[in-house]
């Protein structure tokens, strides 16, 4: 966290949350530089809407950094500081943090030095874009000058499981493959073709309905995103986490989600195939190996909670704790009519509607799992609680996704993670460069309409056709919307 600095004064003791260690700086703090470098990057969270961080060096240089709400990466330089020099940090204004009476200025996750001018230029661009994007979101602006800082991509359309057996029982494989027909392949060159959509992004997430570790350029793409100072997250079934793939991940700033839905080989075979032991071996090896690489990548487990694995959850958490994973993320089945209603896999009859859990059941499960995890000192994240009723700030749009996120997927361009209909297809690109096409989609009439509705405090028609959205589900549960016409949604 502070390998390049020594804490001098003005800091509270280090703490941990689901993303790892962090430390609170007070209003004024000091750091001693341990090595000379041209630039510095600070990953920090500010609780106010806008604020200011002033950094002064012993040699008279001063940098003024505009702070935005939440977690952001901030860069400054060129530095004139040398080894053993002291930097003074001043945060204004101080914002009260609910439930914490300490003097808290800035929550710091990482503070590091580097020399690469290209990385500095990219981080500076994304920093300015994030602030502009936040202002456009808070004001409900429907035509964006910024680009979404959260970029979702689709590396690979192939998957090792359906290639050898059949698709996972809850995967909308046939639907996705049909939509992906005629889409352009994703390569490392695609990052350059995205231009500002990549350059100004802060978080890259692979949303493949496929297995990203099958991509021939997996290592190159992962290294490029990491070296450019961006957060990268992806989901894998873990069956192809071979020594080569693990080496490509070690030491990289990556959030690796491994999908496992059962603590037993028999339970795993209900949903996927008979490679349970291989998954456990690969996962255990990665958790051991990464200890020598700054505990990177961070290894998270993605677990879909269904009626057939409810009783396994305590055993599941125990197994994950023993393996040494960083975090467990609980997910619910999507309310999706694009999946097969009934599938038989390895002798098990998977009834999708019968596996769905009601909102009441999910609430009780979330509470129970948090108590279990707390007793084990384990971090869990309950995805279906992602958008509580109080999530939107007063006066802000109901949802930030159409401002802050763009899904550039092989199955089309999507405005949110719960949408099933693309707002644009690849057949509409024509001969236009990728970034020009995406800019036209970003401010298309469809997306302007979605933003306009959300900024006015109402759910758009597109949102209403996305029954898995937690905001839509909450509105239905509260009686503010009629019951869904979606077959699976109506049963949940």
FENTAMO-V622222 format. One record per helix or strand. SS is the DSSP state (2 for helix, 1 for strand). FROM is the first residue (numbers start at 1). LEN is the number of residues. If there is no record, write none. Layout:
ss: (SS | SS)
from: (FROM | FROM)
len: (LEN | LEN)
This chain:
ss: (1 | 1 | 1 | 1 | 1 | 1 | 1 | 1 | 1 | 2 | 1 | 2 | 2 | 2 | 2 | 1 | 2 | 2 | 1 | 2 | 1 | 2 | 2 | 1 | 2 | 1 | 1 | 1 | 2 | 2 | 1 | 2 | 2 | 1 | 1 | 1 | 2 | 2 | 2 | 2 | 2 | 2)
from: (5 | 15 | 20 | 39 | 62 | 86 | 97 | 100 | 106 | 117 | 150 | 160 | 173 | 188 | 196 | 203 | 212 | 218 | 231 | 243 | 254 | 265 | 276 | 298 | 307 | 327 | 342 | 348 | 352 | 359 | 380 | 383 | 401 | 405 | 412 | 424 | 426 | 434 | 445 | 461 | 470 | 487)
len: (7 | 3 | 14 | 19 | 16 | 7 | 1 | 1 | 9 | 23 | 4 | 5 | 7 | 6 | 4 | 4 | 3 | 10 | 6 | 7 | 6 | 7 | 17 | 8 | 17 | 6 | 4 | 4 | 4 | 18 | 3 | 3 | 4 | 5 | 3 | 1 | 3 | 9 | 11 | 4 | 8 | 5)
